[in-house]
Amino acid sequence: MKNLKITLVAAAMALAFSNGALAQTLSKAEYKADKDKIAAEYKSASAACSSSTGNAKDICMVEAKGKQKVATAELDARNKPSAKASKDVSTAKADADYALAKEKCDDKAGNDKSVCVKEAKAAQAQAKAAPKAPVAPATASKPDSEKPAAPTSKKESTGEYVDDAVITSKVKAAVLGESSLKSAEINVETYKGIVQLTGFVRSRADIDKAVAVARGVKGVTSVKNDMIVKGQQ
């Protein structure tokens, strides 16, 4: 009887340990590597903001910080998937979008600024209320013999992702630094040095100016224009 009790206790301890192991889907090394990558991307993006001044610099920094918080929330959700973790990701995204939109409102004044802030706040509330799909958990670690060969393509390296993040930050800062484009709603995305500009502007001249400014940023290989003149969409 005594041996049976010992066996049951041992089995319960093993089950508890097994459940704890399953709850964490990333190894400590993998988690730390991803954490370090997020920190490196934030450091590069925030450093790029130093070339800007005034509110353009503030916007650049807020965006960099928002991306860091979202990436961290997503990492935690992959590491320990749960309903709370998924909600934390949605909250981080909504808060980051709101902080960025609110900072951009500082370029406006009077009633225009008040309306801008209210719209940003409403968008944040709507984003938090909308149901989000849970973040997919990371797959369990496989033995080295079963793992696919490490990618050799440059697009998979941390260095390139950091470079694209830096280019995006620099282009945004350069665009916001142009007095004629401060009121424009221009979004910037970068992939392998190719910059895509989207959003709404006041005139064709603004489009030409934004494209020219983007092309002048170091590291930009080409610029894809998907901007739309207000009233012509």
Phi, psi and omega in degrees: 000319180297319180296325179296317179298317180297318180297317180295319178297316180297320180294319179296319179295319179296320179295318179297318179296319180297317179297321178296322180292322181290330183292335181253111188265358176243143175286164179300322181294318180294318180297316181295320180298316179293323179296317179295324179296318179298317180296321180294320180294319179294318181298317180293317181294318181290328178294324179294334181290339184295341180281350180264168178225166176060215183291335177300320178291319180298317179297316180300315181292318180298319180294317179299317180293320179297317179296322179297316181294319179294315180298322179293318178296320179294321178297315179297325179290326177287325182289317180224080183300137176192166178298321179295318181296319178295321178294322179298324178295313179299319180295317180298319180293316180296318181292322180294317179296320180294315181300319180292314180298318180295321179294323178293332179295339181294344177282350179258176181214160176060223183295326179300320180292318180298316179296318180301314181294318180297318179295321179295318180294320179295319179296323178296315180297320179294320180294322180289330183279334183289136178292139180242147176287141181295150178289130181294132180290153178289148179288152181297147181296138178253158175301153182305327183292337182262349183283143177293156180299146181298135181296139179257348180294137182299332184293344179268355183278147178301323183303319182290320179299320178296317180300315180297321179296320179294316179299316179302314181297318181294320180295316179299317180296320181293319180294315180292337180285346178275120183302326183284348183247000184300325182271357180285154179254080185251127176255146184233131174229146182227136175220116180053040177085352179270120183261132176248126179252125178229169178119193184241138178229172185276331186205169177296328179297324177295322178298311180300320181294314181298318179296316180296319180296316180297319180295335181278355181278134181298133179100344180281123180267327177198164182232127177256121183264117174235024179283154182233136176284129181304134179091353181247002180282000000 
